[in-house]
Amino acid sequence: MGNDQYDELLETVKLNNEELASLTTDRDIKAAKLRHTESQMGLKGSCVLRELKYFDFGQSFVVDSLHNIYLGAFKRLLKLWLNPLYKSEPWSISAYLSNLADALKRVKFPSTTTRRPRSLIDYKKYKGSELRVLMLCGFPVFEKFMKKKYYEHFKQLVLAVHLAESRALTEKDIGAVHNLCYHFLLQFPNLYGKRHNVQVVHSLIHISESIRDFGPLTSYTTFNFESLLGEFSSQLNE
């Protein structure tokens, strides 16, 4: 999202709020809020940083792998796939949750894995590190249970993140990340509907910009800060 798109969305938020203020029945308000969720793409309101002369929404923020990818886009995908709420949707594999959990138990993760994921039955409770290992190393377990077009779509994101977390990146790698994310996002609304194409999903398009300007995602991921905060918290509680 660049400044122009942000300003357009901010105007949309303003118009939506004005519409809500004019409605009187609960039914109309509920219907309007549903429409607004789609049109606002996750934007809640204005950001004071927009007032800075050289600030740009598309480039002034780095993509954080913990919150944008694992706790963001990937966790949303898991919800769409595994939550019974979507059991009638073509992408749902919620009926196979137990089978997926058994398949995940048989996965041999790399020896460097510090936290093996809990049972997939508990996916809603997964920490960022568990989501990362599941996505980057456990993704093949989904192939048997997903329709091919959904699995192939998911693999684009997996490969893009594998490349973006590489220790060394070439211009060819960065170009590949951009193309993979671009096609993932291009196909997303056709596969999952516009309703689920929210801002955290759209933010994936900026991965290539982040790694070009600041290097591999692992260089500035908030995984490191979360780990330190955990240590501080444990010391305070002693």
N, C-alpha and C positions, 0 to 999 in steps of 0.2 A: 504494500500500500504506500503510494507516494502522497505528497501533500495535497495534490489536486483531488485524488480519490478520497482522502481523509476529509477534506472540506465538504465534498459532496455528501459523504455519509453523515457528517455533522449537521448539515442542512436537513437531511432526511430525519435525523433524530429530533430536530426542532419541530418539523412538521408533524411527526408522529405524536410528540407530546401535546401539541396543540389539538390534534384530533382526539386524543384520549380525554383531554379536558372538556371537550364539547359533547362527549357521550354521556348518557344517563343510565342505561340499563346494563346489568352485569353481563348479559349475553353479548351485547355489542362491544363492550370493553374487552371481554375475553377473546372475541374474534379479532379485534384490532391488535391486541397484544401478540397474537399468533402471527399475523401478517408482519408486524413490526420486527419480530425476531428474525425473520428471513431478510427483510430489507436493510436492517441495521448491521448485519454481519458481525454481531458481537460487540459493536461499539456502544458504550454506555453513556459517554458524554465527552465534553471538551478536555483537552490536555494543555496545561499551561506551557509546556515546552514548545508548542506550536508558535508561540510568540517570539521565539528566538529566530534571528535573521537567517542563519545557515542550518537550521534544523530541518531534517527531512525524515518523514516517517518510514520511508523504505530503506534508508541507509544508516540512519543515526542510532538504530537499535541493532544489536547482534542477535542472532538466533540462538536461544539457549536450548541445548539438546534435552535437558531434563524436563523443562516445562512446555516447550513448544512441540517437541517430538514425542517423548515417552509418556509423560503425564498429560500431554495435550492430544495430538493427532492419533497416536497409537491407542491410547486408552479409550478414545471415542470410537475407534474402529472395533475394539474388543466389545464395547457396550453394544454396538450395532449388531455384531455377530452373535453374541452370547446371551444378551438380555432377552428373556421370554416376551418382553414388551413388543419386540419386532419379529416374533416367530412366524408371522404370516408374510413377511417380506422376502423377496428372492435371495437376499444376501445372508439371511439368518442360518446359523448352524447351531442354534441353542439346543436343538434336540440331541446333538452329539457331544454335549459338554462333558459327560462322564467318559466317553471314548477318547476325547481330546486330552482329558486329564490323565488317563492311563497311558496314552501315547507320549505325553510329556515326561512321565516318570522314567521312560526308557531312553530318553535322550542323554547322550554323553556330552556334557558341557566341557569346555576347555579347562585345563588345570588351573588357569589363572582366575577362574570364576570365584569371586569372593562371596556371592550370595546366590545359591541355587533357588529358583522360584518355588514358592509353595504350590500346593495342588491348584490346578487351574480352576477348580471349584471355587476357590477364594480369590479369583482375579480382581474382584472389586476392592480388595484390601491390599493389592500389590503396591509395593514401594517402587520408586523410580528405577532402582537398580534391578529389581525383578523384571520389570517391564522391558528394560534394555536387553537383558539376557534372553528373555523370551523372544523379542523381536529379531535380534541379530543372530541368535544361535538356535532358537527353537522354532523358527518360522516354518520349517518343512512339515511339522506335525499338522498344519492346517490344510495341506495340499489334498489329502485323501477325502476331506469332508467338505471342502468349498467347491463351488462351481468354478470352472477353469478361469473364466473371465475375471472373477473376483480375486482369485489367487494370483494370477499373472499381474493384475493391477497392484496388489499388495507388494509383490516382489520388486516392483519398481522403486517403491519407497525404501524397502530393505537395502537394496543395492546402493541407492543414493546416500543413505546414512552410513553404510559401510565405507564408502569412498570419502564422505565428508569427515569421518573420524580417523582417517588414515594419518599416520605420523608425518608423511611428506605428500604434498599435492602438486601435481603438474597442471598446466593450463588445460591440458586434455582432460584431466580428472574433473576439474571445475566445470568444464563444458558438459561433461557427461552428467554431473550432478544436476546442472541446470535443466538439461533435456529430460532426465528422468522425473524430476519434480514437476516440470511443466506438463508432461504427458499424464502424470498421476493426477494433477489438479484439473486438467482438461477433461479427463474421464470421470472424475469423482461425482459431479452432479448428475451425470447420466446413469451412474451405477447406484448412487445412494440418495439422489434427490437434492434439490436446491436447499431444502430445509436444514440438512445436515452439513452443508458446505459453509461452515462458520469460519470466523476469523482465524482460529488456531490452526485450522486446516489450510486456509489460504496462506498463512505465514510461511509455509514450507517453500514457497517460491523464492524466498529471500535467503535460503541456505547458501546458494552459490555466491551471492553477494557477500555474505558474512565470511565465508572461507577465502574468498579472493582478497578481501580487505584485512582480515584479522587472523587467517590461518585456520587449521583444523578445529572442529567444534570442541574437541577435548581440551583445547588450550584455554578456554574461558567458560566452560560449562559450570553451572552452579552446583553440580554434584560435589565439587570440592568444598564450596561454601557450606552446603548442607551437612557435610561430614564434620566440618569444624564446629558448626552450631550444635551438632549432636554432642560433641565432646564437651563444649562449654556448658550445655544444659545438664549433662550428667555430673559435672563438677559442682554446679550450683545446687544440685539436689542432694549432694552428699552431706 
